[in-house]
Amino acid sequence: MSRGFLPVCRKDMEERGWTQTDFVYVSGDAYVDHPSFGHAVITRVLEAHGYKVGIIAQPDWKDKSSIMVFGEPRLGFLVSAGNMDSMVNHYTVSKKRRRQDAYTPGGKCGRRPDYAAVVYGNLIRQVYKHTPVILGGIEASLRRLAHYDYWSDKLKRSVLLDSGADLISYGMGERSILEIAEALDSGIDVQDLTYIDGTVYKAKDAEGVYDGILLPSYEEIQRDKRIYAESFYTQYCNTDPYTGKRLIEPYGERLFVVQNPPAKPLTQEEMDQVYEYPYQRACHPVYEKEGGVPAVQEVKFSLISSRGCFGGCSFCALTFHQGRIIQARSHESLLKEAEQMTRDKDFKGYIHDVGGPTANFREPSCEKQLTKGVCKNRQCLFPKPCRNLKVSHRDYRELLAKLRKLKDVKKVFIRSGIRFDYVMADPDDGFLRDLCKYHVSGQLKVAPEHMSDRVLLRMGKPEYAVYEQFAAKYKQINRSFKKEQYLVPYLMSSHPGSTLKEAVGMAEHLREFGYMPEQVQDFYPTPSTLSTCMYYTGLDPRDMSAVYVPKNPHEKAMQRALIQYRDPKNYDLVLEALKKTGRMDLAGFRKECLIRPRKGSAGADSGKNAHRGNKTEKQGQSGRLRQKKRTIRNVHKKK
């Protein structure tokens, strides 16, 4: 039975009458007991199955005693860098330190180390030489095999080796962590836990690995980027829990990292149970004096309705982490959580989101996925929707309608993003009508990402024409409701495949669209994505074709500036880009131009003279009109 928050210190443990914990969970995030936080879910799952769990949140990695709060746990340490990769959390795409950490009290930076999973693992090993250490969370999940690390600009080994840990529980982890706990509790040595789906372990030889694929060795992929691209694509094609094979990655001759197939997706009943544990839905009270944890405010009044995504964007790591099979909660579970929200003293009547990685994915994309898995070499939506794709928003519409009718609920927003190509594939426009009528407040954020089909092909996104069709339909439906609501497109600069030519083309599209985004996201090469593989190797691992990769900081600045060409601060960069691409026809006074020439230039003088000529002609017309009016008045006076 839960007694509020889980123990965070020895006093909490002793008040529960415990002399020892079963597990100690070490997290790079502050302790927030909310199902949007991985540490909350895993610890509540273990608690519900009778295990005693203590939490050490953001320990001082320079002080060994910070890891000794509860003493040695009976079964092992669970380690996570937090809800984000620690390097993404710390650095912008230009590798500058961020000014705020939303997962830390008061938003302060510096409470967790770089490469936190590795640092925490080694910190534990300094004190507890033989206690099992199991890594989990997004950082460990996406670094489970050799991977390109953008911040050091080199290939790194599996995080399992550098951290000193015994196992990685990758993906969402509820199934694998229980199997690990039960095995350790029964007395099985952690070194013998080689059979659990959703885990990665170390082996001294590969002969005993059943049904495995031998990947190129770490030494081989270091020498040849093409071999790395081939190895990565093998990994990408084995991320499905039904068809995925064991993957064996050699390190030298006597060490192997073995990845078992992913854990099976949760059933709806299991999903409901995960979100119905007695979460406090708040950060631990110890953080109140520092102003709380900012990330809580983003999710406090939001509902997670699903996980998984079959969208398959190249720059997204969801395929490696949550997988492509949609898992959804029941209406009853979500309504129960929403009713609980309405009783919160801070609830103002607004549910901020109902969604997941993609809000309008509530069902598997086709019937066969829950028994045969997803297709290895085919995507559900890209480049065109698969003929077997089951397109329906009926269940999601019914859920939203029920939430709208709840007492004390004024409005239900959808903020986690929708796939507009999936909306356009639905012959019934009922969802889009509901979206415009009930779930948007002025602006709808969508993610076309780019406007060049050549770049979109590398991104795994639909052709730009699909977005244009969606935008037209969105406008038409809003007009029918007499609503002034707009689209806010998310755009990405400098993605592999984007040259300055494509960036100029995007600026032209924006000019036609009459929109200049306030923010632009540079492509960020995070671990374990197809796009990051392209960035590092210059090859598209899907077909091994060569890909142009913009890496020069100045060129990246020009690509970003072209998307915001109206900003005066970007003038010089835009002008330089137009000169480099031979597109000076876009610098002038015509309506199709992006920028005007500066004073003193030949173009400016001729443009200015033309402008003066127009002005003189208009003044002449005005003078003749005034003379005509005076003549008419004089005629009337004479009469």
C-alpha positions as CSV (number, residue, x, y, z in Angstrom):
1,M,0.0,0.0,0.0
2,S,1.4,3.4,-1.0
3,R,2.0,6.0,1.7
4,G,2.4,9.1,-0.4
5,F,5.8,9.7,-1.9
6,L,8.4,7.0,-1.9
7,P,11.4,7.3,0.5
8,V,14.0,9.9,-0.5
9,C,16.2,9.6,2.7
10,R,17.0,7.1,5.4
11,K,14.5,8.8,7.8
12,D,11.7,8.1,5.3
13,M,12.8,4.5,5.0
14,E,12.9,4.0,8.8
15,E,9.5,5.6,9.2
16,R,8.1,2.8,7.0
17,G,9.8,0.2,9.2
18,W,12.3,-0.8,6.6
19,T,15.9,-1.8,7.5
20,Q,16.9,-2.1,3.8
21,T,15.5,-1.3,0.4
22,D,15.2,-3.9,-2.4
23,F,16.1,-1.3,-5.0
24,V,17.5,2.2,-5.0
25,Y,16.5,4.2,-8.1
26,V,19.1,6.9,-9.0
27,S,17.7,9.6,-11.2
28,G,19.2,12.6,-13.0
29,D,15.8,14.4,-12.6
30,A,14.3,15.8,-9.5
31,Y,11.7,13.4,-8.0
32,V,8.3,14.0,-9.5
33,D,5.7,11.4,-8.8
34,H,3.8,11.8,-12.1
35,P,3.3,9.1,-14.8
36,S,5.0,11.4,-17.4
37,F,8.3,10.8,-15.5
38,G,10.0,7.4,-16.1
39,H,11.3,7.1,-12.5
40,A,7.8,7.5,-11.1
41,V,6.4,4.8,-13.4
42,I,9.1,2.2,-12.8
43,T,9.2,2.7,-9.0
44,R,5.4,2.5,-8.7
45,V,5.4,-0.7,-10.8
46,L,7.9,-2.2,-8.5
47,E,6.1,-1.0,-5.4
48,A,2.8,-2.5,-6.6
49,H,4.5,-5.9,-6.8
50,G,5.8,-5.7,-3.3
51,Y,9.3,-4.3,-3.7
52,K,10.7,-1.7,-1.4
53,V,12.1,1.2,-3.4
54,G,14.0,4.3,-2.4
55,I,14.8,7.2,-4.7
56,I,18.0,9.2,-4.9
57,A,17.3,12.1,-7.1
58,Q,20.2,14.2,-8.6
59,P,22.9,12.9,-6.3
60,D,26.2,14.9,-6.1
61,W,28.3,12.9,-8.5
62,K,31.5,14.3,-7.0
63,D,30.6,12.9,-3.6
64,K,30.5,9.1,-3.1
65,S,28.4,9.4,0.1
66,S,25.5,10.8,-2.0
67,I,24.9,7.4,-3.4
68,M,25.0,5.8,0.1
69,V,21.8,7.4,1.4
70,F,20.0,4.1,1.9
71,G,23.0,1.9,2.2
72,E,23.3,-1.2,-0.1
73,P,20.0,-2.3,-1.6
74,R,19.1,-6.0,-1.3
75,L,18.6,-6.5,-5.1
76,G,20.2,-3.7,-7.0
77,F,20.6,-0.1,-8.2
78,L,18.4,1.3,-11.0
79,V,20.0,4.2,-12.9
80,S,18.5,6.7,-15.3
81,A,19.9,10.0,-16.6
82,G,16.3,11.3,-16.5
83,N,13.5,12.1,-19.0
84,M,16.0,13.5,-21.5
85,D,19.4,12.5,-22.7
86,S,21.7,14.5,-20.3
87,M,23.6,16.0,-23.2
88,V,20.4,17.3,-25.0
89,N,19.3,18.6,-21.6
90,H,22.6,20.5,-21.1
91,Y,23.5,21.8,-24.6
92,T,21.9,23.5,-27.5
93,V,22.5,22.3,-31.1
94,S,25.4,24.8,-31.3
95,K,26.9,23.1,-28.2
96,K,26.3,26.0,-25.9
97,R,25.2,25.5,-22.3
98,R,21.5,25.9,-21.8
99,R,20.4,28.4,-19.2
100,Q,17.6,26.3,-17.7
101,D,16.9,22.7,-16.7
102,A,13.1,22.2,-16.5
103,Y,13.6,18.9,-14.6
104,T,15.5,20.5,-11.7
105,P,14.1,22.5,-8.8
106,G,13.8,26.2,-9.8
107,G,15.0,25.3,-13.3
108,K,18.6,25.6,-12.2
109,C,21.4,24.0,-14.3
110,G,24.3,22.0,-13.0
111,R,22.5,19.4,-10.9
112,R,23.4,16.5,-13.1
113,P,26.6,15.5,-14.9
114,D,27.2,15.2,-18.6
115,Y,26.7,11.6,-19.8
116,A,24.8,11.0,-16.5
117,A,24.2,7.3,-17.0
118,V,27.9,6.6,-17.3
119,V,28.8,8.9,-14.4
120,Y,26.2,7.5,-12.0
121,G,27.1,3.9,-12.9
122,N,30.8,4.5,-12.1
123,L,29.9,6.4,-8.9
124,I,28.0,3.4,-7.6
125,R,30.8,1.0,-8.6
126,Q,33.3,3.0,-6.5
127,V,31.3,2.1,-3.4
128,Y,29.4,-1.1,-4.2
129,K,31.7,-3.4,-6.3
130,H,29.3,-6.3,-6.8
131,T,25.8,-4.9,-6.4
132,P,23.7,-5.3,-9.6
133,V,23.4,-2.1,-11.5
134,I,20.6,-1.8,-14.2
135,L,20.5,1.2,-16.5
136,G,17.2,2.5,-18.0
137,G,15.7,5.6,-19.3
138,I,16.0,7.4,-22.7
139,E,19.8,8.0,-22.5
140,A,20.7,4.3,-21.9
141,S,18.0,3.1,-24.3
142,L,19.3,5.1,-27.2
143,R,23.0,4.4,-26.4
144,R,22.6,0.7,-25.9
145,L,24.9,-0.3,-28.7
146,A,27.8,1.6,-30.3
147,H,26.5,5.0,-31.4
148,Y,27.6,8.4,-32.9
149,D,27.9,11.0,-30.2
150,Y,27.4,14.5,-31.6
151,W,29.0,16.3,-28.6
152,S,32.3,14.6,-28.8
153,D,32.0,14.0,-32.6
154,K,33.0,10.3,-32.4
155,L,31.6,6.8,-32.1
156,K,31.1,5.8,-28.5
157,R,30.9,2.2,-27.2
158,S,27.7,0.8,-25.7
159,V,26.8,2.7,-22.5
160,L,26.7,-0.6,-20.8
161,L,30.5,-0.9,-21.0
162,D,31.4,2.6,-20.1
163,S,29.1,2.8,-17.1
164,G,30.2,-0.5,-15.4
165,A,26.5,-1.6,-15.3
166,D,25.4,-5.2,-15.6
167,L,22.2,-4.7,-17.7
168,I,20.3,-2.2,-19.7
169,S,16.5,-2.2,-19.6
170,Y,15.7,-0.4,-22.8
171,G,12.3,0.9,-24.1
172,M,9.5,1.8,-21.7
173,G,10.7,-0.9,-19.2
174,E,7.6,-2.0,-17.3
175,R,7.8,-5.7,-18.4
176,S,11.6,-6.1,-18.3
177,I,12.0,-4.5,-14.9
178,L,9.6,-6.9,-13.3
179,E,11.3,-9.9,-14.9
180,I,14.7,-8.6,-13.7
181,A,13.3,-8.0,-10.1
182,E,11.7,-11.5,-9.9
183,A,14.9,-13.2,-11.2
184,L,17.1,-11.4,-8.8
185,D,14.7,-12.0,-5.9
186,S,14.7,-15.7,-6.7
187,G,18.5,-15.8,-6.3
188,I,19.6,-15.8,-10.0
189,D,22.9,-14.0,-10.5
190,V,22.7,-10.9,-12.6
191,Q,25.3,-12.3,-14.9
192,D,22.9,-15.1,-15.8
193,L,20.1,-12.7,-16.9
194,T,20.6,-13.2,-20.6
195,Y,17.1,-14.2,-21.6
196,I,14.9,-11.2,-20.8
197,D,13.3,-9.3,-23.7
198,G,14.0,-5.6,-23.7
199,T,17.4,-5.9,-22.1
200,V,21.1,-5.7,-23.2
201,Y,23.8,-7.7,-21.5
202,K,27.6,-8.5,-21.8
203,A,28.9,-11.9,-22.9
204,K,32.4,-13.4,-23.2
205,D,31.5,-15.3,-26.3
206,A,28.8,-15.3,-29.0
207,E,28.4,-19.0,-29.5
208,G,25.7,-19.4,-27.0
209,V,23.5,-16.7,-28.3
210,Y,20.4,-18.2,-29.9
211,D,18.9,-16.7,-33.1
212,G,21.3,-13.8,-33.2
213,I,22.7,-11.5,-35.9
214,L,26.4,-10.8,-35.6
215,L,27.0,-7.0,-36.2
216,P,30.3,-5.6,-37.4
217,S,32.7,-5.1,-34.5
218,Y,33.3,-1.8,-32.8
219,E,36.7,-1.6,-34.4
220,E,35.3,-2.1,-37.9
221,I,32.6,0.6,-37.6
222,Q,35.2,3.0,-36.2
223,R,37.3,2.5,-39.4
224,D,34.6,2.7,-42.0
225,K,31.5,4.9,-41.9
226,R,29.8,2.8,-44.5
227,I,30.0,-0.3,-42.3
228,Y,28.6,1.8,-39.5
229,A,25.6,2.8,-41.6
230,E,25.0,-0.8,-42.6
231,S,25.2,-1.9,-38.9
232,F,22.8,0.9,-37.8
233,Y,20.2,-0.1,-40.4
234,T,20.4,-3.7,-39.2
235,Q,19.6,-2.4,-35.8
236,Y,16.8,-0.2,-37.2
237,C,15.2,-3.2,-38.9
238,N,15.2,-5.2,-35.6
239,T,13.3,-2.9,-33.3
240,D,10.0,-4.8,-33.5
241,P,9.1,-7.1,-30.6
242,Y,7.7,-9.8,-32.9
243,T,10.2,-10.0,-35.7
244,G,13.4,-8.5,-34.1
245,K,16.4,-10.8,-33.8
246,R,19.1,-10.7,-31.1
247,L,21.9,-8.4,-32.1
248,I,25.5,-9.2,-31.1
249,E,28.1,-6.4,-31.2
250,P,31.8,-7.5,-30.8
251,Y,34.4,-5.5,-28.9
252,G,37.7,-7.1,-29.6
253,E,37.8,-10.9,-29.5
254,R,36.5,-11.6,-26.0
255,L,33.7,-9.1,-25.3
256,F,30.3,-9.0,-26.8
257,V,27.3,-6.7,-26.1
258,V,24.1,-8.6,-26.8
259,Q,20.7,-6.9,-27.4
260,N,17.7,-9.1,-26.8
261,P,14.5,-8.3,-28.9
262,P,12.3,-5.6,-27.5
263,A,9.7,-6.4,-24.9
264,K,6.1,-7.0,-26.1
265,P,3.7,-4.1,-26.1
266,L,1.4,-3.6,-23.1
267,T,-2.2,-4.6,-23.4
268,Q,-4.9,-2.0,-22.8
269,E,-5.5,-3.4,-19.3
270,E,-1.8,-3.2,-18.5
271,M,-1.6,0.3,-19.9
272,D,-4.5,1.3,-17.7
273,Q,-2.9,-0.2,-14.6
274,V,0.4,1.6,-15.2
275,Y,-1.4,5.0,-15.1
276,E,-3.7,4.2,-12.2
277,Y,-1.0,3.7,-9.6
278,P,-1.3,6.1,-6.6
279,Y,0.9,8.9,-8.1
280,Q,0.9,12.1,-6.1
281,R,1.0,14.0,-9.4
282,A,3.4,16.5,-8.1
283,C,7.0,17.1,-7.3
284,H,8.3,16.1,-3.9
285,P,7.5,18.7,-1.2
286,V,11.3,19.1,-0.5
287,Y,11.5,21.2,-3.7
288,E,8.8,23.7,-2.8
289,K,11.3,26.2,-1.2
290,E,13.2,26.3,-4.5
291,G,10.0,27.0,-6.5
292,G,9.1,23.5,-7.6
293,V,10.1,21.6,-10.7
294,P,9.1,23.5,-13.9
295,A,8.5,20.4,-16.0
296,V,5.5,19.5,-13.8
297,Q,3.5,22.4,-15.1
298,E,3.7,21.2,-18.7
299,V,2.1,17.8,-17.8
300,K,0.1,18.3,-14.6
301,F,-3.2,18.7,-16.4
302,S,-2.4,16.6,-19.5
303,L,-3.5,13.1,-20.3
304,I,-1.3,10.4,-21.9
305,S,-3.7,8.4,-24.0
306,S,-1.2,6.4,-26.0
307,R,2.4,5.4,-26.6
308,G,4.3,4.3,-29.7
309,C,4.3,6.0,-33.1
310,F,4.1,4.5,-36.7
311,G,5.0,7.9,-38.2
312,G,8.6,6.9,-38.8
313,C,10.2,10.4,-39.0
314,S,14.0,9.9,-39.7
315,F,15.0,12.4,-37.0
316,C,13.0,10.8,-34.3
317,A,14.2,8.1,-31.9
318,L,10.8,6.8,-31.0
319,T,11.3,3.7,-33.2
320,F,14.2,2.7,-31.0
321,H,12.5,3.6,-27.7
322,Q,8.7,3.2,-27.7
323,G,8.5,1.3,-31.0
324,R,6.0,1.6,-33.8
325,I,3.1,-0.3,-32.4
326,I,0.4,1.9,-30.8
327,Q,-0.6,1.0,-27.3
328,A,-3.6,2.9,-25.9
329,R,-5.5,3.4,-22.6
330,S,-9.2,2.8,-22.3
331,H,-11.7,5.6,-22.2
332,E,-12.7,4.6,-18.7
333,S,-9.1,5.0,-17.4
334,L,-8.6,8.4,-19.1
335,L,-12.0,9.7,-17.8
336,K,-11.1,8.6,-14.3
337,E,-7.8,10.5,-14.4
338,A,-9.5,13.6,-15.9
339,E,-12.1,13.6,-13.1
340,Q,-9.3,13.3,-10.6
341,M,-7.7,16.4,-12.2
342,T,-10.8,18.5,-11.9
343,R,-10.6,18.1,-8.1
344,D,-7.2,19.6,-8.0
345,K,-7.2,23.1,-6.4
346,D,-5.1,24.5,-9.2
347,F,-7.4,23.2,-12.0
348,K,-8.9,26.1,-14.0
349,G,-11.1,24.1,-16.3
350,Y,-8.6,23.3,-19.1
351,I,-7.2,20.0,-20.0
352,H,-3.9,20.9,-21.7
353,D,-3.4,17.8,-23.9
354,V,-4.8,14.4,-24.7
355,G,-2.3,12.5,-26.7
356,G,1.1,10.8,-26.8
357,P,4.0,10.9,-29.3
358,T,1.3,11.6,-31.9
359,A,-2.0,12.6,-30.5
360,N,-4.3,11.2,-33.3
361,F,-2.7,7.7,-33.3
362,R,-5.0,5.6,-31.0
363,E,-4.9,2.2,-32.8
364,P,-2.3,0.0,-34.5
365,S,-1.9,1.0,-38.1
366,C,-3.0,-2.4,-39.4
367,E,-4.5,-5.5,-38.0
368,K,-1.5,-7.8,-38.3
369,Q,0.8,-5.7,-36.1
370,L,-0.3,-7.3,-32.7
371,T,0.6,-10.8,-33.9
372,K,3.2,-10.4,-36.7
373,G,4.7,-7.0,-35.9
374,V,5.5,-4.1,-38.2
375,C,7.0,-4.3,-41.6
376,K,10.8,-4.3,-41.6
377,N,11.4,-2.4,-44.8
378,R,8.2,-0.4,-45.2
379,Q,6.7,2.5,-43.4
380,C,3.0,3.0,-42.7
381,L,2.7,6.6,-43.9
382,F,5.8,7.3,-45.9
383,P,6.3,8.0,-48.8
384,K,2.6,7.4,-49.3
385,P,0.1,5.8,-46.9
386,C,0.3,2.0,-47.1
387,R,-2.7,0.3,-48.7
388,N,-3.1,-1.7,-45.5
389,L,-3.2,1.3,-43.3
390,K,-6.3,1.5,-41.1
391,V,-7.3,5.1,-41.0
392,S,-9.8,6.1,-38.4
393,H,-10.3,8.8,-35.9
394,R,-13.6,7.5,-34.5
395,D,-12.2,6.2,-31.2
396,Y,-10.3,9.4,-30.6
397,R,-13.3,11.6,-31.4
398,E,-15.5,9.6,-29.0
399,L,-12.9,10.0,-26.2
400,L,-12.6,13.8,-26.8
401,A,-16.4,14.1,-26.8
402,K,-16.6,12.4,-23.4
403,L,-13.9,14.5,-21.9
404,R,-15.6,17.7,-23.1
405,K,-18.8,16.7,-21.2
406,L,-17.1,16.3,-17.9
407,K,-18.2,18.6,-15.1
408,D,-15.9,21.6,-14.6
409,V,-14.1,21.0,-17.9
410,K,-14.2,24.2,-20.0
411,K,-11.9,23.2,-22.9
412,V,-9.8,20.2,-24.0
413,F,-6.7,21.1,-26.0
414,I,-4.6,18.9,-28.2
415,R,-1.0,20.0,-28.0
416,S,1.2,16.9,-28.4
417,G,0.9,17.2,-32.2
418,I,-1.1,15.6,-34.9
419,R,0.0,13.9,-38.1
420,F,-1.7,16.0,-40.8
421,D,-1.0,13.3,-43.5
422,Y,-3.0,10.8,-41.4
423,V,-5.8,13.3,-41.1
424,M,-5.8,13.8,-44.9
425,A,-5.8,10.0,-45.4
426,D,-9.1,9.8,-43.5
427,P,-12.1,10.2,-45.9
428,D,-14.2,11.4,-43.0
429,D,-13.3,15.0,-42.1
430,G,-15.2,14.8,-38.8
431,F,-12.0,14.8,-36.7
432,L,-10.7,17.9,-38.4
433,R,-14.0,19.6,-37.9
434,D,-14.0,18.7,-34.2
435,L,-10.4,19.9,-33.9
436,C,-11.2,23.3,-35.3
437,K,-14.5,23.6,-33.4
438,Y,-13.4,22.4,-29.9
439,H,-9.7,21.8,-29.5
440,V,-7.8,24.8,-31.0
441,S,-7.5,28.2,-29.4
442,G,-6.3,30.5,-32.1
443,Q,-3.3,28.5,-33.4
444,L,-2.7,24.9,-34.3
445,K,1.0,23.7,-34.3
446,V,1.8,21.2,-37.0
447,A,5.1,19.9,-38.3
448,P,5.7,19.9,-42.0
449,E,9.4,20.4,-41.1
450,H,10.5,21.5,-44.6
451,M,9.0,22.6,-47.9
452,S,11.4,20.8,-50.3
453,D,10.4,17.3,-51.3
454,R,14.0,16.3,-51.7
455,V,14.7,17.1,-48.0
456,L,11.3,15.7,-46.9
457,L,12.3,12.4,-48.6
458,R,15.4,12.2,-46.2
459,M,13.2,13.2,-43.3
460,G,10.7,10.4,-43.9
461,K,7.9,13.0,-44.2
462,P,5.1,13.4,-46.8
463,E,5.4,15.6,-49.8
464,Y,4.8,19.3,-49.2
465,A,1.7,19.2,-51.3
466,V,0.0,17.1,-48.6
467,Y,0.6,19.9,-46.1
468,E,-0.7,22.5,-48.6
469,Q,-3.9,20.4,-48.9
470,F,-4.2,20.2,-45.2
471,A,-3.7,23.9,-44.7
472,A,-6.4,24.7,-47.3
473,K,-8.9,22.3,-45.7
474,Y,-8.1,23.7,-42.2
475,K,-8.7,27.2,-43.5
476,Q,-12.0,26.2,-45.2
477,I,-13.4,24.5,-42.1
478,N,-12.5,27.4,-39.8
479,R,-14.2,29.7,-42.2
480,S,-17.3,27.6,-42.1
481,F,-17.3,28.0,-38.3
482,K,-16.5,31.8,-38.7
483,K,-13.3,31.2,-36.7
484,E,-10.0,33.1,-37.1
485,Q,-7.6,30.3,-36.4
486,Y,-4.1,29.8,-37.9
487,L,-1.5,27.2,-38.5
488,V,1.9,27.5,-36.9
489,P,4.2,25.2,-38.9
490,Y,7.3,23.8,-37.2
491,L,10.3,24.0,-39.5
492,M,13.8,22.5,-39.3
493,S,16.9,23.9,-40.9
494,S,20.1,22.1,-41.9
495,H,18.7,18.6,-42.0
496,P,20.8,16.1,-44.0
497,G,19.9,16.6,-47.7
498,S,19.3,20.4,-47.3
499,T,21.6,22.5,-49.4
500,L,21.4,26.3,-49.6
501,K,19.3,25.9,-52.7
502,E,16.6,24.0,-50.7
503,A,16.8,26.6,-48.0
504,V,16.2,29.4,-50.5
505,G,13.3,27.4,-51.8
506,M,11.8,27.2,-48.3
507,A,12.1,31.0,-48.0
508,E,10.2,31.4,-51.2
509,H,7.4,29.1,-49.9
510,L,7.2,31.1,-46.7
511,R,6.9,34.3,-48.7
512,E,3.9,32.8,-50.6
513,F,2.5,31.6,-47.3
514,G,2.9,35.0,-45.8
515,Y,4.4,33.6,-42.6
516,M,7.8,34.0,-40.8
517,P,8.3,31.7,-37.9
518,E,9.5,33.2,-34.6
519,Q,11.6,30.1,-33.9
520,V,13.5,27.7,-36.1
521,Q,15.0,24.4,-35.0
522,D,18.3,23.4,-36.4
523,F,18.6,19.7,-36.9
524,Y,20.0,18.2,-33.7
525,P,21.9,14.9,-34.2
526,T,20.7,12.9,-31.2
527,P,21.7,9.2,-30.7
528,S,20.0,6.4,-32.6
529,T,18.1,8.1,-35.4
530,L,18.3,7.6,-39.1
531,S,19.0,11.3,-39.6
532,T,22.0,11.2,-37.1
533,C,23.4,8.3,-39.0
534,M,23.1,10.4,-42.2
535,Y,24.8,13.3,-40.5
536,Y,27.8,11.2,-39.3
537,T,28.3,9.0,-42.4
538,G,27.0,11.1,-45.3
539,L,24.9,8.1,-46.3
540,D,21.2,7.3,-46.1
541,P,21.3,3.9,-44.4
542,R,18.0,2.9,-46.1
543,D,19.6,2.7,-49.6
544,M,23.2,3.7,-48.9
545,S,22.9,6.7,-51.3
546,A,25.1,9.7,-50.6
547,V,23.5,12.6,-48.7
548,Y,24.7,16.2,-48.5
549,V,25.2,17.2,-44.9
550,P,25.4,20.9,-43.9
551,K,28.0,21.0,-41.0
552,N,29.7,24.3,-41.5
553,P,28.3,26.6,-38.7
554,H,28.2,29.6,-41.1
555,E,26.3,27.7,-43.7
556,K,23.9,26.5,-41.0
557,A,23.4,30.1,-39.9
558,M,22.5,31.0,-43.5
559,Q,20.0,28.2,-43.8
560,R,18.4,29.3,-40.5
561,A,18.4,33.0,-41.6
562,L,16.6,32.2,-44.8
563,I,13.7,30.8,-42.9
564,Q,13.5,34.2,-41.0
565,Y,14.5,36.3,-44.0
566,R,12.3,39.3,-42.8
567,D,14.3,39.8,-39.6
568,P,16.7,42.7,-40.2
569,K,19.4,41.0,-38.2
570,N,19.5,38.3,-40.8
571,Y,19.9,40.6,-43.8
572,D,23.7,40.0,-44.4
573,L,23.3,36.2,-44.1
574,V,20.3,36.1,-46.5
575,L,22.1,38.3,-49.0
576,E,25.2,36.1,-48.9
577,A,23.1,33.0,-49.4
578,L,21.4,34.6,-52.4
579,K,24.7,35.5,-54.0
580,K,26.1,31.9,-53.4
581,T,23.1,30.3,-55.0
582,G,22.9,32.7,-57.9
583,R,19.5,33.9,-56.8
584,M,20.0,37.7,-56.7
585,D,16.7,37.9,-58.6
586,L,15.2,37.6,-55.0
587,A,16.9,40.9,-53.9
588,G,15.0,43.9,-55.2
589,F,11.7,45.8,-54.9
590,R,9.4,43.4,-56.7
591,K,6.8,41.6,-54.6
592,E,8.5,38.2,-55.2
593,C,11.8,39.4,-53.7
594,L,12.9,38.4,-50.2
595,I,15.1,41.4,-49.4
596,R,15.5,44.9,-50.7
597,P,18.9,46.3,-51.8
598,R,20.6,48.6,-49.3
599,K,21.1,52.3,-49.9
600,G,24.0,53.2,-52.2
601,S,23.9,50.0,-54.3
602,A,23.1,50.1,-57.9
603,G,19.9,48.1,-57.4
604,A,18.9,50.4,-54.6
605,D,19.4,53.5,-56.7
606,S,17.4,52.2,-59.7
607,G,14.8,50.9,-57.4
608,K,14.7,54.2,-55.6
609,N,14.4,56.2,-58.9
610,A,11.6,53.9,-60.0
611,H,10.0,54.5,-56.6
612,R,10.4,58.2,-57.0
613,G,8.9,58.1,-60.5
614,N,5.9,56.3,-59.2
615,K,5.6,58.8,-56.4
616,T,5.9,61.7,-58.9
617,E,3.2,60.2,-61.1
618,K,0.9,59.6,-58.1
619,Q,1.5,63.3,-57.0
620,G,0.6,64.4,-60.5
621,Q,-2.6,62.4,-60.5
622,S,-3.5,63.8,-57.1
623,G,-2.8,67.4,-58.3
624,R,-5.0,66.9,-61.4
625,L,-7.8,65.5,-59.1
626,R,-7.6,68.5,-56.8
627,Q,-7.8,70.9,-59.8
628,K,-10.8,69.1,-61.1
629,K,-12.6,69.3,-57.7
630,R,-11.8,73.1,-57.5
631,T,-13.3,73.6,-61.0
632,I,-16.5,71.8,-60.0
633,R,-16.8,73.9,-56.8
634,N,-16.4,77.1,-58.8
635,V,-19.1,76.1,-61.3
636,H,-21.5,75.4,-58.4
637,K,-20.7,78.8,-56.8
638,K,-21.4,80.7,-60.1
639,K,-24.8,78.9,-60.3
